[in-house]
Amino acid sequence: MALPSVMVLPLLIVVAAGVYYIYNEVMQFMSKSLVRNKVVVITDAVSGVGTECANLFHKGGARLVLCGTSWDKLESLYDSLTNDADPRETFAPKLVILDFSDMLSMEEVVAEVVECYGCVDVLICNSSVKLKASVQSVSLEQDRNIMDINYFGPSTLAKGVLPTMISRRSGHIVLVNSIQGRLAVPFRSSYAASKHAAQAFFDCLRAEMEEYGIVVSTISHTFINASDQPPVEETAPKANTLSAFIAKQMTHGVRPSVLANEIMQTVNRKRKEVVLAHPIPRVALYLRSLLPSVLFAVLGAGVKDSVLGEQLQ
């Protein structure tokens, strides 16, 4: 007996939803099995994204090395991971104090990280610091601090774990970067410069490590939106509608849990480059390459509007 035509579309939707659900369940199961017993190092593990990553990889049976600047926060994360965990399925994480702003300590820290298990399978460089300010108001000390944390720190740590990866001809390095490593936005000069530097370094590293079977991935995302409530939309009129619209779209962030899942999928599927952003930032990336003068004009108009707004306040 043939189905009435009115039932075909709902049936197809139900079948598609079922297939999608099964696919997600299978991928989650595979994600856990693929990282089991792997030594995974996570920097800034006490941040929102770091904590989400720690939970995912811990449940997957990875041997974690959690790095952060606060021992109390690291111990708190350790307790949250181990309190309800099955010791037969998971490993108790190892904790390491790591502060990229103190570059003089990096040699000792790198040695401590490697000595935890004798090798590193996956390195997730998640540390970052932001600064919103005009170019002329940023001091050289601030520039150096941002470069240490966002560029010199991750690159130094990556160099430190490379010997163990090269000797085993295996490993995966993930840079959790920012879309501003590919697109510079006004009033983020130091931050964008550090992210561009990190992007370039890891792009070069990817090519150089190809012959050793080491995967290097970069994830470019918009800002991290850790708030529970959606942002309140502004009702005040803007002087330049286009620039205001683009600026608003650029601030649509990504949830820590979503980014952590993307990191897990990147490790499992060995993706080399991921852009996690809404359509408008993606369009801006294309404009930067194809029609740079248009993008420059829009960003310049936005700066003029912001300066005018400050003068009127």
Sequence and secondary structure as in RCSB ss.txt:
>XXXX:A:sequence
MALPSVMVLPLLIVVAAGVYYIYNEVMQFMSKSLVRNKVVVITDAVSGVGTECANLFHKGGARLVLCGTSWDKLE
SLYDSLTNDADPRETFAPKLVILDFSDMLSMEEVVAEVVECYGCVDVLICNSSVKLKASVQSVSLEQDRNIMDIN
YFGPSTLAKGVLPTMISRRSGHIVLVNSIQGRLAVPFRSSYAASKHAAQAFFDCLRAEMEEYGIVVSTISHTFIN
ASDQPPVEETAPKANTLSAFIAKQMTHGVRPSVLANEIMQTVNRKRKEVVLAHPIPRVALYLRSLLPSVLFAVLG
AGVKDSVLGEQLQ
>XXXX:A:secstr
    HHHHHHHHHHHHHHHHHHHHHHHHHHHHHHHTT EEEETTTTSHHHHHHHHHHHHTT EEEEEES HHHHH
HHHHHHHTT  TTT    EEEE  TT GGGHHHHHHHHHHHHS  SEEEE       B GGG  HHHHHHHHIII
IIHHHHHHHHHHHHHHHHT EEEEEE  GGGTS  TTBHHHHHHHHHHHHHHHHHHHHHGGGTEEEEEEEE  B 
  SS      S  SSHHHHHHHHHHT  B HHHHHHHHHHHHHHT SEEEE  HHHHHHHHHHHH HHHHHHHHH
HHHHHHHHHHHH 
